[in-house]
């Protein structure tokens, strides 16, 4: 199981929400949502609106879900002048 899938599953269980209820809330069929939670599809490769809806439903910070430590190492940080 990949990191994103584990975060999604653990958070959903923490909130005591079924996969079906979550899928319905974000406008997906349950099987489509399960693909994210089982690691068959990365949420970081999904449509941005869908990823944000899932993060909102699970009360997750999208940056923390997609980027390890909440930071994309490929994007340089702004320097204060």
DSSP file (Angstrom, degrees, kcal/mol; ACC not computed):
  #  RESIDUE AA STRUCTURE BP1 BP2  ACC     N-H-->O    O-->H-N    N-H-->O    O-->H-N    TCO  KAPPA ALPHA  PHI   PSI    X-CA   Y-CA   Z-CA
    1    1 A X              0   0    0      0, 0.0    38,-0.1     0, 0.0     2,-0.1   0.000 360.0 360.0 360.0 133.8    0.0    0.0    0.0
    2    2 A X     >  -     0   0    0      1,-0.1     4,-2.2    36,-0.0     5,-0.2  -0.319 360.0-102.9 -81.8 168.7    1.4    3.4   -0.9
    3    3 A X  H  > S+     0   0    0      1,-0.2     4,-2.2     2,-0.2     5,-0.2   0.898 118.9  49.8 -57.9 -47.8    1.7    6.4    1.4
    4    4 A X  H  > S+     0   0    0      1,-0.2     4,-2.5     2,-0.2    -1,-0.2   0.923 110.6  50.1 -60.1 -45.6   -1.4    8.3    0.0
    5    5 A X  H  > S+     0   0    0      1,-0.2     4,-2.7     2,-0.2     5,-0.2   0.904 110.1  50.3 -61.0 -42.7   -3.6    5.2    0.2
    6    6 A X  H  X S+     0   0    0     -4,-2.2     4,-2.9     2,-0.2     5,-0.3   0.909 110.6  49.4 -63.1 -42.8   -2.6    4.6    3.8
    7    7 A X  H  X S+     0   0    0     -4,-2.2     4,-2.5     2,-0.2     5,-0.3   0.934 112.6  47.6 -61.9 -46.2   -3.4    8.2    4.8
    8    8 A X  H  X S+     0   0    0     -4,-2.5     4,-2.4     2,-0.2     5,-0.2   0.945 115.7  43.9 -60.4 -49.3   -6.8    8.1    3.1
    9    9 A X  H  X S+     0   0    0     -4,-2.7     4,-2.4     1,-0.2     5,-0.2   0.941 115.1  47.5 -62.8 -48.4   -7.8    4.8    4.7
   10   10 A X  H  X S+     0   0    0     -4,-2.9     4,-2.3    -5,-0.2    -1,-0.2   0.910 114.2  46.7 -61.8 -42.5   -6.5    5.7    8.1
   11   11 A X  H  X S+     0   0    0     -4,-2.5     4,-2.0    -5,-0.3    -1,-0.2   0.901 111.0  51.4 -68.2 -40.4   -8.2    9.1    8.1
   12   12 A X  H  <>S+     0   0    0     -4,-2.4     5,-2.1    -5,-0.3     4,-0.4   0.926 113.2  45.3 -61.2 -44.3  -11.5    7.7    6.8
   13   13 A X  H ><5S+     0   0    0     -4,-2.4     3,-1.0     1,-0.2    -2,-0.2   0.890 109.3  56.0 -66.2 -38.6  -11.5    5.1    9.6
   14   14 A X  H 3<5S+     0   0    0     -4,-2.3    -1,-0.2     1,-0.3    -2,-0.2   0.880 110.8  44.4 -59.2 -38.7  -10.5    7.7   12.2
   15   15 A X  T 3<5S-     0   0    0     -4,-2.0    -1,-0.3    -5,-0.1    -2,-0.2   0.484 111.6-125.6 -84.4  -3.5  -13.6    9.7   11.1
   16   16 A X  T < 5 +     0   0    0     -3,-1.0     2,-0.4    -4,-0.4    -3,-0.2   0.932  58.4 147.4  57.3  50.6  -15.7    6.5   11.2
   17   17 A X      < -     0   0    0     -5,-2.1    -1,-0.2    -6,-0.1    -2,-0.1  -0.950  44.7-128.2-115.6 134.2  -17.0    7.1    7.6
   18   18 A X     >  -     0   0    0     -2,-0.4     4,-2.3     1,-0.1     5,-0.2  -0.388  22.0-116.8 -74.9 158.8  -17.7    4.1    5.3
   19   19 A X  H  > S+     0   0    0      1,-0.2     4,-2.8     2,-0.2     5,-0.2   0.908 117.4  52.7 -60.2 -40.6  -16.2    4.0    1.8
   20   20 A X  H  > S+     0   0    0      1,-0.2     4,-2.4     2,-0.2    -1,-0.2   0.923 109.1  47.9 -62.0 -45.5  -19.7    4.2    0.4
   21   21 A X  H  > S+     0   0    0      2,-0.2     4,-2.3     1,-0.2    -1,-0.2   0.907 114.2  46.7 -63.9 -41.8  -20.6    7.3    2.4
   22   22 A X  H  X S+     0   0    0     -4,-2.3     4,-2.0     2,-0.2    -2,-0.2   0.934 111.7  50.3 -66.2 -45.6  -17.4    9.1    1.4
   23   23 A X  H  X>S+     0   0    0     -4,-2.8     5,-3.2     1,-0.2     4,-0.7   0.920 112.0  48.1 -58.7 -44.4  -17.7    8.2   -2.2
   24   24 A X  H ><5S+     0   0    0     -4,-2.4     3,-0.8     3,-0.2    -1,-0.2   0.912 109.0  54.1 -62.0 -43.5  -21.3    9.5   -2.3
   25   25 A X  H 3<5S+     0   0    0     -4,-2.3    -1,-0.2     1,-0.2    -2,-0.2   0.860 114.6  39.6 -60.9 -36.7  -20.2   12.7   -0.5
   26   26 A X  H 3<5S-     0   0    0     -4,-2.0    -1,-0.2    -5,-0.1    -2,-0.2   0.432 119.1-106.1 -96.8   1.1  -17.5   13.5   -3.1
   27   27 A X  T <<5S+     0   0    0     -3,-0.8     2,-0.3    -4,-0.7    -3,-0.2   0.828  76.1 122.8  84.6  32.9  -19.6   12.3   -6.1
   28   28 A X      < -     0   0    0     -5,-3.2    -1,-0.3    -6,-0.2     2,-0.2  -0.835  66.1-108.7-120.2 159.8  -17.9    9.0   -7.0
   29   29 A X    >>  -     0   0    0     -2,-0.3     4,-1.8     1,-0.1     3,-0.5  -0.617  40.7-113.7 -74.8 149.9  -19.0    5.4   -7.3
   30   30 A X  H 3> S+     0   0    0      1,-0.2     4,-2.7    -2,-0.2     5,-0.2   0.875 116.3  55.8 -57.7 -39.2  -17.6    3.4   -4.4
   31   31 A X  H 3> S+     0   0    0      1,-0.2     4,-1.4     2,-0.2    -1,-0.2   0.877 104.5  53.6 -62.7 -37.1  -15.3    1.4   -6.7
   32   32 A X  H <> S+     0   0    0     -3,-0.5     4,-0.7     1,-0.2    -1,-0.2   0.924 111.7  44.8 -63.5 -43.0  -13.7    4.6   -8.0
   33   33 A X  H >X S+     0   0    0     -4,-1.8     4,-1.8     1,-0.2     3,-1.2   0.912 106.9  59.7 -66.4 -40.9  -12.9    5.8   -4.5
   34   34 A X  H 3X S+     0   0    0     -4,-2.7     4,-2.8     1,-0.3     6,-0.3   0.826  94.1  65.2 -58.0 -32.0  -11.6    2.3   -3.5
   35   35 A X  H 3<>S+     0   0    0     -4,-1.4     5,-1.8     1,-0.2     6,-1.8   0.876 105.1  44.7 -59.1 -36.8   -9.0    2.6   -6.2
   36   36 A X  H X<5S+     0   0    0     -3,-1.2     3,-0.9    -4,-0.7    -1,-0.2   0.929 115.7  46.2 -69.5 -45.7   -7.4    5.5   -4.3
   37   37 A X  H 3<5S+     0   0    0     -4,-1.8    -2,-0.2     1,-0.3   -28,-0.2   0.782 113.1  48.7 -72.4 -26.7   -7.6    3.8   -1.0
   38   38 A X  T 3<5S-     0   0    0     -4,-2.8    -1,-0.3    -5,-0.2    -2,-0.2   0.435 114.8-114.3 -91.2   0.2   -6.2    0.5   -2.3
   39   39 A X  T < 5S+     0   0    0     -3,-0.9    -3,-0.2     2,-0.3    -4,-0.1   0.635  83.2 121.4  79.8  13.7   -3.3    2.2   -4.0
   40   40 A X  S   <S+     0   0    0     -5,-1.8     2,-0.3    -6,-0.3    -4,-0.2   0.700  81.5  25.6 -80.9 -19.8   -4.5    1.4   -7.5
   41   41 A X  S    S-     0   0    0     -6,-1.8     2,-0.4    -7,-0.1    -2,-0.3  -0.993  82.5-127.4-143.0 135.9   -4.6    5.0   -8.4
   42   42 A X    >   -     0   0    0     -2,-0.3     3,-1.4     1,-0.1     4,-0.2  -0.678   6.6-145.9 -84.6 133.5   -2.7    7.9   -6.9
   43   43 A X  G >  S+     0   0    0     -2,-0.4     3,-1.4     1,-0.3    -1,-0.1   0.807 100.5  66.2 -65.5 -28.1   -4.8   10.9   -5.7
   44   44 A X  G 3  S+     0   0    0      1,-0.3    -1,-0.3    21,-0.1     4,-0.1   0.651 102.4  47.9 -67.9 -13.6   -1.9   13.1   -6.8
   45   45 A X  G <  S+     0   0    0     -3,-1.4    -1,-0.3     2,-0.1    -2,-0.2   0.369  96.6  98.1-103.9   2.1   -2.7   12.0  -10.4
   46   46 A X  S <  S-     0   0    0     -3,-1.4     2,-0.0    -4,-0.2    -3,-0.0  -0.313  92.1 -71.8 -84.2 169.1   -6.4   12.7  -10.1
   47   47 A X     >  -     0   0    0      1,-0.1     4,-2.5    -2,-0.1     5,-0.2  -0.375  45.8-125.2 -56.0 136.0   -8.4   15.7  -11.2
   48   48 A X  H  > S+     0   0    0      1,-0.2     4,-2.6     2,-0.2     5,-0.2   0.894 108.2  51.6 -57.7 -44.1   -7.6   18.6   -8.9
   49   49 A X  H  > S+     0   0    0      1,-0.2     4,-2.2     2,-0.2    -1,-0.2   0.899 111.2  47.9 -62.0 -40.1  -11.2   19.3   -8.0
   50   50 A X  H  > S+     0   0    0      2,-0.2     4,-2.4     1,-0.2    -1,-0.2   0.933 111.5  49.8 -66.1 -45.6  -11.8   15.6   -7.1
   51   51 A X  H  X S+     0   0    0     -4,-2.5     4,-2.4     1,-0.2    -2,-0.2   0.900 112.0  48.4 -59.1 -41.6   -8.6   15.5   -5.0
   52   52 A X  H  X S+     0   0    0     -4,-2.6     4,-2.5    -5,-0.2    -1,-0.2   0.870 109.6  52.4 -68.5 -36.5   -9.7   18.7   -3.2
   53   53 A X  H  X S+     0   0    0     -4,-2.2     4,-2.4    -5,-0.2    -2,-0.2   0.914 111.1  47.2 -64.5 -41.4  -13.2   17.3   -2.6
   54   54 A X  H  X S+     0   0    0     -4,-2.4     4,-1.9     2,-0.2    -2,-0.2   0.929 112.6  49.2 -65.3 -44.6  -11.8   14.1   -1.1
   55   55 A X  H  <>S+     0   0    0     -4,-2.4     5,-3.0     1,-0.2     4,-0.5   0.906 112.0  49.0 -61.0 -41.5   -9.4   16.1    1.1
   56   56 A X  H ><5S+     0   0    0     -4,-2.5     3,-0.9     3,-0.2    -1,-0.2   0.922 110.2  50.3 -64.6 -43.6  -12.2   18.4    2.3
   57   57 A X  H 3<5S+     0   0    0     -4,-2.4    -1,-0.2     1,-0.3    -2,-0.2   0.848 118.2  39.4 -63.5 -33.4  -14.4   15.4    3.1
   58   58 A X  T 3<5S-     0   0    0     -4,-1.9    -1,-0.3    -5,-0.2    -2,-0.2   0.386 109.5-122.8 -96.8   3.1  -11.6   13.8    5.1
   59   59 A X  T < 5 +     0   0    0     -3,-0.9     2,-0.3    -4,-0.5    -3,-0.2   0.923  61.1 149.3  54.9  47.4  -10.4   17.1    6.6
   60   60 A X      < -     0   0    0     -5,-3.0     2,-0.6    -6,-0.1    -1,-0.2  -0.853  54.4-118.8-111.7 146.3   -7.0   16.6    5.2
   61   61 A X     >  -     0   0    0     -2,-0.3     4,-1.9     1,-0.2     3,-0.4  -0.753  22.3-143.8 -78.9 120.2   -4.4   19.2    4.0
   62   62 A X  H  > S+     0   0    0     -2,-0.6     4,-2.7     1,-0.2     5,-0.3   0.854  98.4  54.8 -56.7 -36.3   -3.9   18.4    0.3
   63   63 A X  H  > S+     0   0    0      1,-0.2     4,-2.6     2,-0.2     7,-0.4   0.908 108.3  48.0 -64.6 -40.8   -0.2   19.3    0.6
   64   64 A X  H  4 S+     0   0    0     -3,-0.4     6,-0.3     1,-0.2     5,-0.2   0.831 114.1  48.0 -69.4 -31.0    0.4   16.8    3.4
   65   65 A X  H  < S+     0   0    0     -4,-1.9    -2,-0.2     1,-0.1    -1,-0.2   0.942 122.1  31.5 -71.8 -47.9   -1.5   14.1    1.5
   66   66 A X  H  < S+     0   0    0     -4,-2.7     2,-0.5    -5,-0.2    -2,-0.2   0.877 118.9  49.7 -82.5 -39.5    0.3   14.6   -1.8
   67   67 A X  S >< S-     0   0    0     -4,-2.6     3,-2.4    -5,-0.3     5,-0.1  -0.873  86.6-117.2-108.2 131.6    3.8   15.7   -0.7
   68   68 A X  G >  S+     0   0    0     -2,-0.5     3,-1.4     1,-0.3     5,-0.1  -0.439 105.0   7.7 -62.0 134.6    5.8   13.9    1.9
   69   69 A X  G 3  S-     0   0    0      1,-0.2    -1,-0.3    -5,-0.2    -5,-0.1   0.632 126.1 -80.2  62.6  16.1    6.3   16.3    4.9
   70   70 A X  G <  S+     0   0    0     -3,-2.4     2,-0.4    -7,-0.4    -1,-0.2   0.617 107.7 102.7  73.3  12.4    3.9   18.7    3.1
   71   71 A X    <   -     0   0    0     -3,-1.4     2,-0.8    -7,-0.1    -1,-0.2  -0.991  65.4-141.0-133.8 135.3    6.6   20.0    0.7
   72   72 A X    >   -     0   0    0     -2,-0.4     3,-1.7     1,-0.1    -5,-0.1  -0.853  13.7-156.6 -90.9 112.7    7.3   19.3   -2.9
   73   73 A X  T 3  S+     0   0    0     -2,-0.8    -1,-0.1     1,-0.3     4,-0.1   0.697  88.4  65.2 -66.2 -17.6   11.1   19.1   -3.1
   74   74 A X  T 3  S+     0   0    0      2,-0.1     2,-0.6     1,-0.1    -1,-0.3   0.672  89.4  75.0 -78.5 -15.7   11.0   20.0   -6.8
   75   75 A X  S <  S-     0   0    0     -3,-1.7    -3,-0.1     1,-0.0     2,-0.1  -0.864  84.7-131.7-100.4 118.3    9.6   23.4   -6.1
   76   76 A X        -     0   0    0     -2,-0.6     2,-0.2     1,-0.1    -2,-0.1  -0.387  22.6-117.1 -68.0 143.7   12.1   25.9   -4.8
   77   77 A X        -     0   0    0      1,-0.1     2,-0.2    -4,-0.1    -1,-0.1  -0.509  32.2-102.9 -77.2 148.1   11.1   27.9   -1.7
   78   78 A X        -     0   0    0     -2,-0.2     2,-0.4     1,-0.1    -1,-0.1  -0.467  34.7-135.2 -69.2 140.4   10.8   31.6   -2.0
   79   79 A X        -     0   0    0     -2,-0.2     2,-0.3    -3,-0.1    -1,-0.1  -0.827  12.1-126.1 -99.9 137.1   13.7   33.5   -0.5
   80   80 A X              0   0    0     -2,-0.4    -1,-0.0     1,-0.1     0, 0.0  -0.630 360.0 360.0 -78.1 135.7   13.2   36.5    1.7
   81   81 A X              0   0    0     -2,-0.3    -1,-0.1     0, 0.0    -2,-0.0   0.399 360.0 360.0-107.6 360.0   15.1   39.5    0.5
